[in-house]
Amino acid sequence: MRTSPGLRRVLVALSGLGLFAGGMAAASLGSAGADPALAPTQLPGFGEVVSLSHTNDPAKTPLFPGDPRFRIETVFSVHHDGFFLEVVHEGMHTGTHYSAPCHFREDALCMDDLSPADLVLPAVVVDVRDEVAADPDHVVTVADLRAWEDEFGEMPEEAAVLLFTGCSRFWAQGDTDGEPNYHNCGSGLSGVHQPGFSRSAVKWLIETGVLGKRGALGTDTFGPDPSSDAMFIPTYLTLDRHRVTIENLAHLGTLPPTGAWIALGSPRNANGSGAPGTVFGFIPAGG
């Protein structure tokens, strides 16, 4: 039996306060009587911070079919000009990035309309690597999400639900069609093949409040839509209100199934439909 959305919100808030208070206490105890110059830095409420982003490198970044070319040009160098400066030419949805609601919806919120609270979320990691190894077009169902809750407990409200497919290990592995690469999740099949969420699974996440007014659907592939959904309906359903999608994530195996938080960082471009960004994962001490 699921708890009410309001009660769940209170429980998540209390959990976050507990982590913060515990971290502050650890920081205080760790530095008491110690030389400040030698005391290790303590993270309030968290034991580790990890990067969930690929390096923004034109030589290694696979592009979604039809996306603009990605290049970085050096315009000033220390040797000739006394300082080093580059110009980056890339689409807003290149590499590890996230998408604002206006990416798929007219008159919806863009990057500069979102608040910081929309971009700091509790993380839920759904590991489907075994299923994807057997079928690169695997579709996550409501039954799969319920099974996750049976094992790990109810998903928090207004969360980032992150699909851990294992496809990120094929990042930068060439783009020749019919060869193992990121576009086909290492299967060697012709065309684009990627796992994703079913439409009914996304609707269930919305109806239960897991994807509430704010929240995110993320994945270590080009997007949360399975390759069988040519209409990108899971993305369309998610990109509403203050919700975002997060694409081309990396290192999802560093996060626990539940208990961690993520923070999305990027330029706040005016009328930005999204932005390449650095996604940080905050893992609780002992998590």
C-alpha positions as CSV (number, residue, x, y, z in Angstrom):
1,M,0.0,0.0,0.0
2,R,1.5,3.4,-1.0
3,T,1.6,6.2,1.4
4,S,-0.2,9.5,0.5
5,P,1.8,12.0,-1.5
6,G,1.7,14.5,1.4
7,L,3.0,12.0,3.9
8,R,5.7,10.9,1.5
9,R,6.8,14.5,1.0
10,V,7.2,15.0,4.8
11,L,9.2,11.7,5.2
12,V,11.6,12.7,2.4
13,A,12.0,16.2,3.9
14,L,12.7,14.7,7.4
15,S,15.2,12.2,5.8
16,G,17.0,15.1,4.1
17,L,17.2,17.1,7.3
18,G,18.5,14.0,9.1
19,L,21.3,13.6,6.5
20,F,22.2,17.2,6.8
21,A,22.2,17.2,10.6
22,G,24.2,14.0,10.7
23,G,26.7,15.4,8.3
24,M,27.1,18.7,10.3
25,A,27.6,16.7,13.5
26,A,30.2,14.6,11.8
27,A,31.9,17.7,10.5
28,S,31.9,19.2,14.0
29,L,33.3,16.1,15.7
30,G,35.8,15.5,13.0
31,S,37.4,18.9,13.4
32,A,37.2,19.2,17.2
33,G,40.6,19.6,18.7
34,A,42.3,19.1,15.3
35,D,44.6,21.4,13.4
36,P,42.3,23.1,10.9
37,A,45.0,22.9,8.3
38,L,45.0,19.1,8.6
39,A,41.4,18.4,9.1
40,P,39.6,16.7,6.1
41,T,36.8,18.6,4.4
42,Q,33.4,17.3,5.5
43,L,30.4,17.3,3.3
44,P,27.1,18.2,5.1
45,G,25.0,15.1,5.1
46,F,26.9,13.3,2.3
47,G,29.9,11.1,2.2
48,E,30.8,11.4,-1.4
49,V,30.2,13.5,-4.5
50,V,30.5,11.9,-7.9
51,S,30.2,13.1,-11.5
52,L,27.4,11.6,-13.6
53,S,28.6,13.4,-16.8
54,H,30.7,12.4,-19.8
55,T,33.6,14.8,-20.7
56,N,32.5,17.3,-23.3
57,D,34.9,16.2,-26.0
58,P,34.0,16.6,-29.7
59,A,36.3,13.7,-30.6
60,K,34.4,11.3,-28.3
61,T,30.8,12.5,-28.1
62,P,28.2,10.6,-30.1
63,L,25.7,12.8,-31.7
64,F,22.0,12.1,-32.0
65,P,21.1,11.6,-35.7
66,G,20.6,15.0,-37.3
67,D,22.1,17.0,-34.5
68,P,24.5,19.9,-35.4
69,R,28.3,19.2,-35.5
70,F,30.1,19.6,-32.2
71,R,33.5,21.4,-32.3
72,I,35.7,23.4,-30.0
73,E,38.1,26.0,-31.5
74,T,41.0,27.7,-29.8
75,V,40.9,31.4,-30.4
76,F,43.6,32.6,-28.0
77,S,46.6,30.8,-26.5
78,V,48.9,31.5,-23.6
79,H,51.9,31.3,-26.0
80,H,50.6,34.0,-28.4
81,D,48.1,36.0,-26.4
82,G,49.0,35.5,-22.7
83,F,45.8,33.6,-22.0
84,F,43.9,30.5,-23.2
85,L,40.3,30.8,-24.6
86,E,38.2,28.5,-26.7
87,V,34.8,28.8,-28.4
88,V,32.4,25.9,-28.1
89,H,30.0,25.2,-31.0
90,E,27.4,22.6,-30.0
91,G,23.7,22.0,-29.8
92,M,22.0,22.5,-26.5
93,H,21.2,18.8,-26.4
94,T,24.7,17.5,-27.0
95,G,26.6,15.2,-24.7
96,T,25.4,14.9,-21.1
97,H,22.6,17.4,-20.9
98,Y,19.1,18.0,-19.7
99,S,16.0,19.3,-21.4
100,A,13.5,21.9,-20.2
101,P,9.7,21.6,-20.8
102,C,9.9,24.1,-23.8
103,H,12.0,21.5,-25.7
104,F,8.8,19.7,-26.6
105,R,6.0,22.1,-25.6
106,E,5.1,25.5,-26.8
107,D,4.8,28.3,-24.2
108,A,6.3,26.1,-21.6
109,L,9.2,26.8,-19.1
110,C,12.7,27.2,-20.5
111,M,16.0,26.8,-18.7
112,D,16.0,30.4,-17.4
113,D,12.4,29.9,-16.1
114,L,13.4,27.0,-13.8
115,S,14.3,27.6,-10.2
116,P,17.3,26.0,-8.5
117,A,14.9,23.8,-6.5
118,D,13.8,22.2,-9.8
119,L,17.4,21.0,-10.4
120,V,18.2,19.4,-7.1
121,L,16.3,16.1,-6.7
122,P,16.4,12.8,-4.8
123,A,17.7,10.1,-7.1
124,V,16.1,6.7,-7.8
125,V,18.3,4.4,-9.9
126,V,16.5,1.6,-11.8
127,D,19.1,-1.0,-12.9
128,V,18.0,-2.9,-16.0
129,R,21.5,-3.9,-17.3
130,D,20.7,-7.6,-17.3
131,E,17.5,-7.0,-19.3
132,V,19.3,-4.7,-21.8
133,A,22.1,-7.2,-22.3
134,A,19.5,-9.6,-23.6
135,D,17.5,-7.0,-25.5
136,P,18.8,-3.5,-26.4
137,D,15.3,-2.3,-27.1
138,H,14.0,-3.3,-23.6
139,V,11.0,-1.4,-22.3
140,V,10.5,-0.7,-18.6
141,T,6.9,-1.3,-17.5
142,V,4.8,-0.4,-14.5
143,A,5.4,-3.9,-13.2
144,D,9.1,-3.3,-13.3
145,L,8.8,-0.1,-11.2
146,R,6.5,-1.8,-8.7
147,A,9.0,-4.6,-8.4
148,W,11.7,-2.0,-7.7
149,E,9.5,-0.6,-4.9
150,D,8.9,-4.1,-3.5
151,E,12.7,-4.4,-3.1
152,F,13.8,-0.9,-2.2
153,G,10.7,0.9,-0.8
154,E,8.5,3.6,-2.2
155,M,10.1,6.1,-4.6
156,P,10.2,9.6,-3.1
157,E,8.0,12.4,-4.5
158,E,9.4,14.8,-7.1
159,A,12.4,12.6,-7.8
160,A,14.9,12.0,-10.6
161,V,14.2,8.5,-11.8
162,L,17.4,7.3,-13.6
163,L,17.5,4.3,-15.8
164,F,20.8,2.4,-15.6
165,T,21.1,0.5,-18.8
166,G,24.8,0.0,-19.1
167,C,24.8,1.6,-22.6
168,S,27.2,4.3,-21.5
169,R,30.1,1.9,-21.6
170,F,29.8,2.1,-25.4
171,W,30.3,5.9,-25.4
172,A,32.9,7.0,-28.0
173,Q,33.1,3.6,-29.5
174,G,32.7,4.8,-33.1
175,D,29.5,5.3,-35.1
176,T,29.7,2.9,-38.0
177,D,26.2,1.4,-38.6
178,G,26.1,-2.3,-37.9
179,E,29.0,-2.2,-35.5
180,P,28.8,-2.1,-31.7
181,N,28.5,1.5,-30.7
182,Y,26.5,3.8,-28.4
183,H,23.7,4.2,-31.0
184,N,22.8,0.5,-30.7
185,C,23.9,0.0,-27.1
186,G,26.8,-2.3,-28.2
187,S,24.5,-4.8,-29.9
188,G,26.0,-4.3,-33.4
189,L,22.5,-4.1,-34.8
190,S,21.8,-1.6,-37.7
191,G,20.1,1.7,-36.7
192,V,19.4,3.1,-33.3
193,H,18.5,0.7,-30.6
194,Q,18.0,1.8,-27.0
195,P,16.0,0.8,-24.0
196,G,13.6,3.2,-22.3
197,F,10.4,3.7,-20.3
198,S,7.0,2.7,-21.5
199,R,4.3,5.3,-21.8
200,S,2.3,3.7,-19.1
201,A,5.3,3.6,-16.8
202,V,5.8,7.4,-17.1
203,K,2.1,8.0,-16.6
204,W,2.3,5.9,-13.4
205,L,5.3,7.9,-12.1
206,I,3.3,11.1,-12.7
207,E,0.1,9.8,-11.1
208,T,1.9,8.6,-8.0
209,G,3.7,11.9,-7.6
210,V,7.2,10.5,-8.2
211,L,7.3,12.8,-11.1
212,G,5.3,15.6,-9.4
213,K,5.3,19.3,-10.2
214,R,9.0,18.9,-10.4
215,G,11.1,15.8,-11.1
216,A,13.2,14.2,-13.8
217,L,13.4,11.2,-16.0
218,G,17.0,10.3,-16.8
219,T,19.1,7.7,-18.5
220,D,22.5,6.7,-19.7
221,T,21.3,6.7,-23.4
222,F,20.2,9.4,-25.8
223,G,16.9,9.7,-24.0
224,P,14.3,8.0,-21.8
225,D,12.3,6.9,-24.9
226,P,12.8,3.3,-26.1
227,S,13.8,3.1,-29.8
228,S,10.4,1.5,-30.5
229,D,8.6,4.8,-29.5
230,A,9.2,7.1,-32.6
231,M,6.9,9.7,-31.1
232,F,9.1,10.3,-28.0
233,I,6.0,10.2,-25.8
234,P,7.8,9.4,-22.5
235,T,9.8,12.6,-23.0
236,Y,6.7,14.6,-24.0
237,L,4.8,13.4,-20.9
238,T,7.8,14.2,-18.6
239,L,8.4,17.7,-20.0
240,D,5.5,19.4,-18.3
241,R,5.3,21.9,-15.4
242,H,8.8,22.1,-13.9
243,R,10.0,18.6,-14.9
244,V,13.1,17.9,-17.0
245,T,14.7,15.0,-18.8
246,I,18.4,14.1,-18.3
247,E,20.2,12.3,-21.1
248,N,23.6,10.7,-21.8
249,L,24.4,10.2,-18.1
250,A,27.6,8.4,-17.0
251,H,28.7,6.4,-13.9
252,L,25.2,5.6,-12.7
253,G,26.7,2.5,-11.0
254,T,28.3,4.9,-8.5
255,L,24.9,5.7,-7.0
256,P,22.9,3.5,-4.7
257,P,19.3,2.5,-5.8
258,T,17.9,5.1,-3.4
259,G,19.1,7.7,-0.9
260,A,21.4,9.8,-3.1
261,W,20.6,13.2,-4.5
262,I,21.6,14.8,-7.8
263,A,22.2,18.5,-8.8
264,L,22.1,19.7,-12.4
265,G,24.5,22.4,-13.4
266,S,24.7,24.3,-16.7
267,P,24.6,27.7,-18.2
268,R,21.1,29.4,-17.8
269,N,20.7,30.4,-21.5
270,A,17.8,32.8,-22.2
271,N,14.9,30.8,-23.7
272,G,17.1,27.7,-23.5
273,S,15.4,24.4,-24.4
274,G,18.1,22.6,-22.5
275,A,21.9,22.7,-21.9
276,P,24.9,20.5,-21.8
277,G,25.8,20.3,-18.2
278,T,27.6,18.7,-15.3
279,V,25.4,16.4,-13.2
280,F,26.6,15.8,-9.7
281,G,25.6,12.9,-7.5
282,F,25.6,13.3,-3.7
283,I,25.9,9.9,-1.9
284,P,25.0,9.8,1.8
285,A,27.7,8.7,4.3
286,G,27.6,4.9,4.4
287,G,25.3,4.8,1.4
